[in-house]
Amino acid sequence: MNVKLKYNNAQRISYEHGVVWGKKLFQRCLDGDKNELLQMQSQDNSRAFSRGVGVGVLSAYNDFLRGKHGKEKE
């Protein structure tokens, strides 16, 4: 189910930045590097950014699961 969010240009950019940030956050959690996680800070605290982070983390997790299950089938 695709949900269309009505964002203006600045909100859309903030959302897209959040998606990228969320994917990086998930990857750094997998890598287990505490110092890298501590250095991740964003000045953006908008709702659009927060939604983007959530989408990014879920997307990265989904990709991770697909990759993990893909390797098991081989």
mmCIF file as gemmi writes it, N, C-alpha and C atoms, coordinates in Angstrom:
data_model
loop_
_atom_site.group_PDB
_atom_site.id
_atom_site.type_symbol
_atom_site.label_atom_id
_atom_site.label_alt_id
_atom_site.label_comp_id
_atom_site.label_asym_id
_atom_site.label_entity_id
_atom_site.label_seq_id
_atom_site.pdbx_PDB_ins_code
_atom_site.Cartn_x
_atom_site.Cartn_y
_atom_site.Cartn_z
_atom_site.occupancy
_atom_site.B_iso_or_equiv
_atom_site.pdbx_formal_charge
_atom_site.auth_seq_id
_atom_site.auth_asym_id
_atom_site.pdbx_PDB_model_num
ATOM 1 N N . MET Axp A 1 ? 0.832 -1.164 0 1 0 ? 1 A 1
ATOM 2 C CA . MET Axp A 1 ? 0 0 0 1 0 ? 1 A 1
ATOM 3 C C . MET Axp A 1 ? 0.888 1.242 0 1 0 ? 1 A 1
ATOM 4 N N . ASN Axp A 2 ? 0.805 2.029 -1.018 1 0 ? 2 A 1
ATOM 5 C CA . ASN Axp A 2 ? 1.537 3.282 -1.085 1 0 ? 2 A 1
ATOM 6 C C . ASN Axp A 2 ? 0.688 4.398 -0.518 1 0 ? 2 A 1
ATOM 7 N N . VAL Axp A 3 ? 1.271 5.137 0.381 1 0 ? 3 A 1
ATOM 8 C CA . VAL Axp A 3 ? 0.58 6.278 0.966 1 0 ? 3 A 1
ATOM 9 C C . VAL Axp A 3 ? 1.219 7.529 0.398 1 0 ? 3 A 1
ATOM 10 N N . LYS Axp A 4 ? 0.427 8.35 -0.218 1 0 ? 4 A 1
ATOM 11 C CA . LYS Axp A 4 ? 0.936 9.599 -0.778 1 0 ? 4 A 1
ATOM 12 C C . LYS Axp A 4 ? 0.928 10.661 0.31 1 0 ? 4 A 1
ATOM 13 N N . LEU Axp A 5 ? 2.101 11.15 0.639 1 0 ? 5 A 1
ATOM 14 C CA . LEU Axp A 5 ? 2.212 12.225 1.613 1 0 ? 5 A 1
ATOM 15 C C . LEU Axp A 5 ? 2.323 13.539 0.864 1 0 ? 5 A 1
ATOM 16 N N . LYS Axp A 6 ? 1.618 14.521 1.332 1 0 ? 6 A 1
ATOM 17 C CA . LYS Axp A 6 ? 1.646 15.823 0.678 1 0 ? 6 A 1
ATOM 18 C C . LYS Axp A 6 ? 2.719 16.672 1.341 1 0 ? 6 A 1
ATOM 19 N N . TYR Axp A 7 ? 3.87 16.733 0.7 1 0 ? 7 A 1
ATOM 20 C CA . TYR Axp A 7 ? 4.987 17.512 1.213 1 0 ? 7 A 1
ATOM 21 C C . TYR Axp A 7 ? 5.298 18.634 0.246 1 0 ? 7 A 1
ATOM 22 N N . ASN Axp A 8 ? 5.708 19.763 0.802 1 0 ? 8 A 1
ATOM 23 C CA . ASN Axp A 8 ? 6.238 20.802 -0.068 1 0 ? 8 A 1
ATOM 24 C C . ASN Axp A 8 ? 7.682 20.427 -0.39 1 0 ? 8 A 1
ATOM 25 N N . ASN Axp A 9 ? 8.342 21.237 -1.176 1 0 ? 9 A 1
ATOM 26 C CA . ASN Axp A 9 ? 9.681 20.893 -1.646 1 0 ? 9 A 1
ATOM 27 C C . ASN Axp A 9 ? 10.663 20.702 -0.489 1 0 ? 9 A 1
ATOM 28 N N . ALA Axp A 10 ? 10.646 21.596 0.479 1 0 ? 10 A 1
ATOM 29 C CA . ALA Axp A 10 ? 11.572 21.494 1.613 1 0 ? 10 A 1
ATOM 30 C C . ALA Axp A 10 ? 11.285 20.239 2.436 1 0 ? 10 A 1
ATOM 31 N N . GLN Axp A 11 ? 10.015 19.918 2.627 1 0 ? 11 A 1
ATOM 32 C CA . GLN Axp A 11 ? 9.655 18.721 3.381 1 0 ? 11 A 1
ATOM 33 C C . GLN Axp A 11 ? 10.056 17.458 2.63 1 0 ? 11 A 1
ATOM 34 N N . ARG Axp A 12 ? 9.902 17.467 1.315 1 0 ? 12 A 1
ATOM 35 C CA . ARG Axp A 12 ? 10.279 16.305 0.509 1 0 ? 12 A 1
ATOM 36 C C . ARG Axp A 12 ? 11.777 16.055 0.617 1 0 ? 12 A 1
ATOM 37 N N . ILE Axp A 13 ? 12.564 17.119 0.549 1 0 ? 13 A 1
ATOM 38 C CA . ILE Axp A 13 ? 14.017 16.99 0.67 1 0 ? 13 A 1
ATOM 39 C C . ILE Axp A 13 ? 14.381 16.461 2.054 1 0 ? 13 A 1
ATOM 40 N N . SER Axp A 14 ? 13.71 16.977 3.074 1 0 ? 14 A 1
ATOM 41 C CA . SER Axp A 14 ? 13.945 16.528 4.441 1 0 ? 14 A 1
ATOM 42 C C . SER Axp A 14 ? 13.594 15.045 4.585 1 0 ? 14 A 1
ATOM 43 N N . TYR Axp A 15 ? 12.482 14.634 3.995 1 0 ? 15 A 1
ATOM 44 C CA . TYR Axp A 15 ? 12.05 13.234 4.031 1 0 ? 15 A 1
ATOM 45 C C . TYR Axp A 15 ? 13.084 12.34 3.344 1 0 ? 15 A 1
ATOM 46 N N . GLU Axp A 16 ? 13.527 12.734 2.16 1 0 ? 16 A 1
ATOM 47 C CA . GLU Axp A 16 ? 14.506 11.932 1.417 1 0 ? 16 A 1
ATOM 48 C C . GLU Axp A 16 ? 15.827 11.847 2.172 1 0 ? 16 A 1
ATOM 49 N N . HIS Axp A 17 ? 16.222 12.938 2.807 1 0 ? 17 A 1
ATOM 50 C CA . HIS Axp A 17 ? 17.433 12.928 3.63 1 0 ? 17 A 1
ATOM 51 C C . HIS Axp A 17 ? 17.259 11.948 4.794 1 0 ? 17 A 1
ATOM 52 N N . GLY Axp A 18 ? 16.072 11.921 5.373 1 0 ? 18 A 1
ATOM 53 C CA . GLY Axp A 18 ? 15.786 10.995 6.464 1 0 ? 18 A 1
ATOM 54 C C . GLY Axp A 18 ? 15.872 9.541 6.036 1 0 ? 18 A 1
ATOM 55 N N . VAL Axp A 19 ? 15.408 9.243 4.833 1 0 ? 19 A 1
ATOM 56 C CA . VAL Axp A 19 ? 15.479 7.868 4.318 1 0 ? 19 A 1
ATOM 57 C C . VAL Axp A 19 ? 16.937 7.431 4.2 1 0 ? 19 A 1
ATOM 58 N N . VAL Axp A 20 ? 17.765 8.276 3.623 1 0 ? 20 A 1
ATOM 59 C CA . VAL Axp A 20 ? 19.192 7.956 3.474 1 0 ? 20 A 1
ATOM 60 C C . VAL Axp A 20 ? 19.837 7.806 4.855 1 0 ? 20 A 1
ATOM 61 N N . TRP Axp A 21 ? 19.511 8.715 5.746 1 0 ? 21 A 1
ATOM 62 C CA . TRP Axp A 21 ? 20.062 8.692 7.095 1 0 ? 21 A 1
ATOM 63 C C . TRP Axp A 21 ? 19.655 7.415 7.822 1 0 ? 21 A 1
ATOM 64 N N . GLY Axp A 22 ? 18.398 7.004 7.668 1 0 ? 22 A 1
ATOM 65 C CA . GLY Axp A 22 ? 17.911 5.782 8.307 1 0 ? 22 A 1
ATOM 66 C C . GLY Axp A 22 ? 18.63 4.54 7.801 1 0 ? 22 A 1
ATOM 67 N N . LYS Axp A 23 ? 18.897 4.492 6.5 1 0 ? 23 A 1
ATOM 68 C CA . LYS Axp A 23 ? 19.624 3.351 5.935 1 0 ? 23 A 1
ATOM 69 C C . LYS Axp A 23 ? 21.052 3.297 6.471 1 0 ? 23 A 1
ATOM 70 N N . LYS Axp A 24 ? 21.696 4.452 6.581 1 0 ? 24 A 1
ATOM 71 C CA . LYS Axp A 24 ? 23.051 4.499 7.141 1 0 ? 24 A 1
ATOM 72 C C . LYS Axp A 24 ? 23.038 4.078 8.608 1 0 ? 24 A 1
ATOM 73 N N . LEU Axp A 25 ? 22.027 4.518 9.337 1 0 ? 25 A 1
ATOM 74 C CA . LEU Axp A 25 ? 21.9 4.157 10.746 1 0 ? 25 A 1
ATOM 75 C C . LEU Axp A 25 ? 21.799 2.642 10.905 1 0 ? 25 A 1
ATOM 76 N N . PHE Axp A 26 ? 20.962 2.007 10.108 1 0 ? 26 A 1
ATOM 77 C CA . PHE Axp A 26 ? 20.799 0.557 10.188 1 0 ? 26 A 1
ATOM 78 C C . PHE Axp A 26 ? 22.115 -0.148 9.869 1 0 ? 26 A 1
ATOM 79 N N . GLN Axp A 27 ? 22.804 0.302 8.834 1 0 ? 27 A 1
ATOM 80 C CA . GLN Axp A 27 ? 24.063 -0.332 8.446 1 0 ? 27 A 1
ATOM 81 C C . GLN Axp A 27 ? 25.112 -0.193 9.545 1 0 ? 27 A 1
ATOM 82 N N . ARG Axp A 28 ? 25.167 0.959 10.158 1 0 ? 28 A 1
ATOM 83 C CA . ARG Axp A 28 ? 26.141 1.157 11.235 1 0 ? 28 A 1
ATOM 84 C C . ARG Axp A 28 ? 25.787 0.326 12.461 1 0 ? 28 A 1
ATOM 85 N N . CYS Axp A 29 ? 24.517 0.107 12.692 1 0 ? 29 A 1
ATOM 86 C CA . CYS Axp A 29 ? 24.112 -0.787 13.788 1 0 ? 29 A 1
ATOM 87 C C . CYS Axp A 29 ? 24.568 -2.213 13.497 1 0 ? 29 A 1
ATOM 88 N N . LEU Axp A 30 ? 24.448 -2.631 12.247 1 0 ? 30 A 1
ATOM 89 C CA . LEU Axp A 30 ? 24.91 -3.972 11.871 1 0 ? 30 A 1
ATOM 90 C C . LEU Axp A 30 ? 26.416 -4.102 12.031 1 0 ? 30 A 1
ATOM 91 N N . ASP Axp A 31 ? 27.131 -3.05 11.648 1 0 ? 31 A 1
ATOM 92 C CA . ASP Axp A 31 ? 28.587 -3.075 11.745 1 0 ? 31 A 1
ATOM 93 C C . ASP Axp A 31 ? 29.049 -3.085 13.2 1 0 ? 31 A 1
ATOM 94 N N . GLY Axp A 32 ? 28.217 -2.559 14.083 1 0 ? 32 A 1
ATOM 95 C CA . GLY Axp A 32 ? 28.532 -2.58 15.504 1 0 ? 32 A 1
ATOM 96 C C . GLY Axp A 32 ? 29.585 -1.585 15.937 1 0 ? 32 A 1
ATOM 97 N N . ASP Axp A 33 ? 29.826 -0.563 15.136 1 0 ? 33 A 1
ATOM 98 C CA . ASP Axp A 33 ? 30.833 0.435 15.48 1 0 ? 33 A 1
ATOM 99 C C . ASP Axp A 33 ? 30.19 1.551 16.303 1 0 ? 33 A 1
ATOM 100 N N . LYS Axp A 34 ? 30.406 1.493 17.596 1 0 ? 34 A 1
ATOM 101 C CA . LYS Axp A 34 ? 29.785 2.45 18.515 1 0 ? 34 A 1
ATOM 102 C C . LYS Axp A 34 ? 30.222 3.886 18.211 1 0 ? 34 A 1
ATOM 103 N N . ASN Axp A 35 ? 31.48 4.077 17.865 1 0 ? 35 A 1
ATOM 104 C CA . ASN Axp A 35 ? 31.973 5.428 17.588 1 0 ? 35 A 1
ATOM 105 C C . ASN Axp A 35 ? 31.285 6.038 16.372 1 0 ? 35 A 1
ATOM 106 N N . GLU Axp A 36 ? 31.054 5.229 15.353 1 0 ? 36 A 1
ATOM 107 C CA . GLU Axp A 36 ? 30.355 5.724 14.165 1 0 ? 36 A 1
ATOM 108 C C . GLU Axp A 36 ? 28.925 6.124 14.509 1 0 ? 36 A 1
ATOM 109 N N . LEU Axp A 37 ? 28.267 5.342 15.345 1 0 ? 37 A 1
ATOM 110 C CA . LEU Axp A 37 ? 26.897 5.664 15.747 1 0 ? 37 A 1
ATOM 111 C C . LEU Axp A 37 ? 26.843 6.957 16.549 1 0 ? 37 A 1
ATOM 112 N N . LEU Axp A 38 ? 27.816 7.152 17.417 1 0 ? 38 A 1
ATOM 113 C CA . LEU Axp A 38 ? 27.836 8.365 18.233 1 0 ? 38 A 1
ATOM 114 C C . LEU Axp A 38 ? 28.064 9.613 17.387 1 0 ? 38 A 1
ATOM 115 N N . GLN Axp A 39 ? 28.74 9.463 16.26 1 0 ? 39 A 1
ATOM 116 C CA . GLN Axp A 39 ? 29.021 10.61 15.399 1 0 ? 39 A 1
ATOM 117 C C . GLN Axp A 39 ? 27.845 10.97 14.507 1 0 ? 39 A 1
ATOM 118 N N . MET Axp A 40 ? 26.879 10.084 14.39 1 0 ? 40 A 1
ATOM 119 C CA . MET Axp A 40 ? 25.721 10.359 13.538 1 0 ? 40 A 1
ATOM 120 C C . MET Axp A 40 ? 24.786 11.33 14.245 1 0 ? 40 A 1
ATOM 121 N N . GLN Axp A 41 ? 24.738 12.535 13.749 1 0 ? 41 A 1
ATOM 122 C CA . GLN Axp A 41 ? 23.832 13.536 14.301 1 0 ? 41 A 1
ATOM 123 C C . GLN Axp A 41 ? 23.214 14.299 13.15 1 0 ? 41 A 1
ATOM 124 N N . SER Axp A 42 ? 21.983 14.646 13.321 1 0 ? 42 A 1
ATOM 125 C CA . SER Axp A 42 ? 21.301 15.444 12.311 1 0 ? 42 A 1
ATOM 126 C C . SER Axp A 42 ? 20.71 16.672 12.982 1 0 ? 42 A 1
ATOM 127 N N . GLN Axp A 43 ? 20.773 17.777 12.287 1 0 ? 43 A 1
ATOM 128 C CA . GLN Axp A 43 ? 20.191 19.013 12.799 1 0 ? 43 A 1
ATOM 129 C C . GLN Axp A 43 ? 18.705 19.098 12.468 1 0 ? 43 A 1
ATOM 130 N N . ASP Axp A 44 ? 18.241 18.181 11.66 1 0 ? 44 A 1
ATOM 131 C CA . ASP Axp A 44 ? 16.854 18.203 11.202 1 0 ? 44 A 1
ATOM 132 C C . ASP Axp A 44 ? 15.984 17.424 12.188 1 0 ? 44 A 1
ATOM 133 N N . ASN Axp A 45 ? 15.029 18.092 12.788 1 0 ? 45 A 1
ATOM 134 C CA . ASN Axp A 45 ? 14.127 17.398 13.711 1 0 ? 45 A 1
ATOM 135 C C . ASN Axp A 45 ? 12.677 17.509 13.248 1 0 ? 45 A 1
ATOM 136 N N . SER Axp A 46 ? 12.502 17.655 11.951 1 0 ? 46 A 1
ATOM 137 C CA . SER Axp A 46 ? 11.153 17.807 11.407 1 0 ? 46 A 1
ATOM 138 C C . SER Axp A 46 ? 10.425 16.466 11.37 1 0 ? 46 A 1
ATOM 139 N N . ARG Axp A 47 ? 9.132 16.537 11.277 1 0 ? 47 A 1
ATOM 140 C CA . ARG Axp A 47 ? 8.306 15.332 11.188 1 0 ? 47 A 1
ATOM 141 C C . ARG Axp A 47 ? 8.61 14.576 9.891 1 0 ? 47 A 1
ATOM 142 N N . ALA Axp A 48 ? 8.829 15.309 8.807 1 0 ? 48 A 1
ATOM 143 C CA . ALA Axp A 48 ? 9.134 14.663 7.526 1 0 ? 48 A 1
ATOM 144 C C . ALA Axp A 48 ? 10.441 13.877 7.619 1 0 ? 48 A 1
ATOM 145 N N . PHE Axp A 49 ? 11.455 14.458 8.27 1 0 ? 49 A 1
ATOM 146 C CA . PHE Axp A 49 ? 12.729 13.771 8.442 1 0 ? 49 A 1
ATOM 147 C C . PHE Axp A 49 ? 12.54 12.511 9.287 1 0 ? 49 A 1
ATOM 148 N N . SER Axp A 50 ? 11.79 12.628 10.374 1 0 ? 50 A 1
ATOM 149 C CA . SER Axp A 50 ? 11.555 11.476 11.252 1 0 ? 50 A 1
ATOM 150 C C . SER Axp A 50 ? 10.847 10.348 10.516 1 0 ? 50 A 1
ATOM 151 N N . ARG Axp A 51 ? 9.862 10.694 9.713 1 0 ? 51 A 1
ATOM 152 C CA . ARG Axp A 51 ? 9.184 9.668 8.91 1 0 ? 51 A 1
ATOM 153 C C . ARG Axp A 51 ? 10.154 9.043 7.916 1 0 ? 51 A 1
ATOM 154 N N . GLY Axp A 52 ? 11 9.864 7.325 1 0 ? 52 A 1
ATOM 155 C CA . GLY Axp A 52 ? 11.99 9.355 6.381 1 0 ? 52 A 1
ATOM 156 C C . GLY Axp A 52 ? 12.958 8.39 7.039 1 0 ? 52 A 1
ATOM 157 N N . VAL Axp A 53 ? 13.387 8.708 8.261 1 0 ? 53 A 1
ATOM 158 C CA . VAL Axp A 53 ? 14.297 7.816 8.99 1 0 ? 53 A 1
ATOM 159 C C . VAL Axp A 53 ? 13.623 6.468 9.225 1 0 ? 53 A 1
ATOM 160 N N . GLY Axp A 54 ? 12.374 6.504 9.634 1 0 ? 54 A 1
ATOM 161 C CA . GLY Axp A 54 ? 11.635 5.256 9.85 1 0 ? 54 A 1
ATOM 162 C C . GLY Axp A 54 ? 11.535 4.427 8.591 1 0 ? 54 A 1
ATOM 163 N N . VAL Axp A 55 ? 11.223 5.077 7.493 1 0 ? 55 A 1
ATOM 164 C CA . VAL Axp A 55 ? 11.126 4.374 6.21 1 0 ? 55 A 1
ATOM 165 C C . VAL Axp A 55 ? 12.491 3.834 5.803 1 0 ? 55 A 1
ATOM 166 N N . GLY Axp A 56 ? 13.54 4.619 6.012 1 0 ? 56 A 1
ATOM 167 C CA . GLY Axp A 56 ? 14.888 4.183 5.656 1 0 ? 56 A 1
ATOM 168 C C . GLY Axp A 56 ? 15.337 2.971 6.448 1 0 ? 56 A 1
ATOM 169 N N . VAL Axp A 57 ? 15.077 2.976 7.751 1 0 ? 57 A 1
ATOM 170 C CA . VAL Axp A 57 ? 15.458 1.84 8.599 1 0 ? 57 A 1
ATOM 171 C C . VAL Axp A 57 ? 14.688 0.59 8.185 1 0 ? 57 A 1
ATOM 172 N N . LEU Axp A 58 ? 13.386 0.734 7.972 1 0 ? 58 A 1
ATOM 173 C CA . LEU Axp A 58 ? 12.587 -0.427 7.556 1 0 ? 58 A 1
ATOM 174 C C . LEU Axp A 58 ? 13.011 -0.943 6.185 1 0 ? 58 A 1
ATOM 175 N N . SER Axp A 59 ? 13.335 -0.045 5.289 1 0 ? 59 A 1
ATOM 176 C CA . SER Axp A 59 ? 13.786 -0.444 3.958 1 0 ? 59 A 1
ATOM 177 C C . SER Axp A 59 ? 15.11 -1.2 4.041 1 0 ? 59 A 1
ATOM 178 N N . ALA Axp A 60 ? 16.041 -0.681 4.845 1 0 ? 60 A 1
ATOM 179 C CA . ALA Axp A 60 ? 17.334 -1.35 5 1 0 ? 60 A 1
ATOM 180 C C . ALA Axp A 60 ? 17.168 -2.718 5.662 1 0 ? 60 A 1
ATOM 181 N N . TYR Axp A 61 ? 16.276 -2.796 6.639 1 0 ? 61 A 1
ATOM 182 C CA . TYR Axp A 61 ? 16.01 -4.072 7.309 1 0 ? 61 A 1
ATOM 183 C C . TYR Axp A 61 ? 15.409 -5.075 6.331 1 0 ? 61 A 1
ATOM 184 N N . ASN Axp A 62 ? 14.493 -4.616 5.511 1 0 ? 62 A 1
ATOM 185 C CA . ASN Axp A 62 ? 13.878 -5.471 4.501 1 0 ? 62 A 1
ATOM 186 C C . ASN Axp A 62 ? 14.933 -5.978 3.517 1 0 ? 62 A 1
ATOM 187 N N . ASP Axp A 63 ? 15.815 -5.083 3.068 1 0 ? 63 A 1
ATOM 188 C CA . ASP Axp A 63 ? 16.894 -5.485 2.162 1 0 ? 63 A 1
ATOM 189 C C . ASP Axp A 63 ? 17.82 -6.494 2.839 1 0 ? 63 A 1
ATOM 190 N N . PHE Axp A 64 ? 18.097 -6.269 4.117 1 0 ? 64 A 1
ATOM 191 C CA . PHE Axp A 64 ? 18.942 -7.178 4.886 1 0 ? 64 A 1
ATOM 192 C C . PHE Axp A 64 ? 18.321 -8.571 4.944 1 0 ? 64 A 1
ATOM 193 N N . LEU Axp A 65 ? 17.03 -8.628 5.238 1 0 ? 65 A 1
ATOM 194 C CA . LEU Axp A 65 ? 16.349 -9.923 5.308 1 0 ? 65 A 1
ATOM 195 C C . LEU Axp A 65 ? 16.32 -10.612 3.952 1 0 ? 65 A 1
ATOM 196 N N . ARG Axp A 66 ? 16.084 -9.859 2.907 1 0 ? 66 A 1
ATOM 197 C CA . ARG Axp A 66 ? 16.09 -10.451 1.561 1 0 ? 66 A 1
ATOM 198 C C . ARG Axp A 66 ? 17.457 -11.021 1.233 1 0 ? 66 A 1
ATOM 199 N N . GLY Axp A 67 ? 18.498 -10.297 1.565 1 0 ? 67 A 1
ATOM 200 C CA . GLY Axp A 67 ? 19.856 -10.771 1.306 1 0 ? 67 A 1
ATOM 201 C C . GLY Axp A 67 ? 20.187 -11.997 2.127 1 0 ? 67 A 1
ATOM 202 N N . LYS Axp A 68 ? 19.762 -12.005 3.378 1 0 ? 68 A 1
ATOM 203 C CA . LYS Axp A 68 ? 20.03 -13.13 4.267 1 0 ? 68 A 1
ATOM 204 C C . LYS Axp A 68 ? 19.306 -14.381 3.786 1 0 ? 68 A 1
ATOM 205 N N . HIS Axp A 69 ? 18.05 -14.246 3.428 1 0 ? 69 A 1
ATOM 206 C CA . HIS Axp A 69 ? 17.289 -15.399 2.955 1 0 ? 69 A 1
ATOM 207 C C . HIS Axp A 69 ? 17.736 -15.823 1.564 1 0 ? 69 A 1
ATOM 208 N N . GLY Axp A 70 ? 18.21 -14.88 0.77 1 0 ? 70 A 1
ATOM 209 C CA . GLY Axp A 70 ? 18.717 -15.209 -0.559 1 0 ? 70 A 1
ATOM 210 C C . GLY Axp A 70 ? 19.972 -16.066 -0.469 1 0 ? 70 A 1
ATOM 211 N N . LYS Axp A 71 ? 20.821 -15.777 0.527 1 0 ? 71 A 1
ATOM 212 C CA . LYS Axp A 71 ? 22.05 -16.548 0.719 1 0 ? 71 A 1
ATOM 213 C C . LYS Axp A 71 ? 21.743 -17.951 1.226 1 0 ? 71 A 1
ATOM 214 N N . GLU Axp A 72 ? 20.7 -18.078 2.045 1 0 ? 72 A 1
ATOM 215 C CA . GLU Axp A 72 ? 20.336 -19.39 2.585 1 0 ? 72 A 1
ATOM 216 C C . GLU Axp A 72 ? 19.82 -20.318 1.497 1 0 ? 72 A 1
ATOM 217 N N . LYS Axp A 73 ? 19.183 -19.765 0.474 1 0 ? 73 A 1
ATOM 218 C CA . LYS Axp A 73 ? 18.612 -20.583 -0.593 1 0 ? 73 A 1
ATOM 219 C C . LYS Axp A 73 ? 19.675 -21.11 -1.542 1 0 ? 73 A 1
ATOM 220 N N . GLU Axp A 74 ? 20.821 -20.434 -1.599 1 0 ? 74 A 1
ATOM 221 C CA . GLU Axp A 74 ? 21.869 -20.835 -2.551 1 0 ? 74 A 1
ATOM 222 C C . GLU Axp A 74 ? 22.546 -22.112 -2.151 1 0 ? 74 A 1
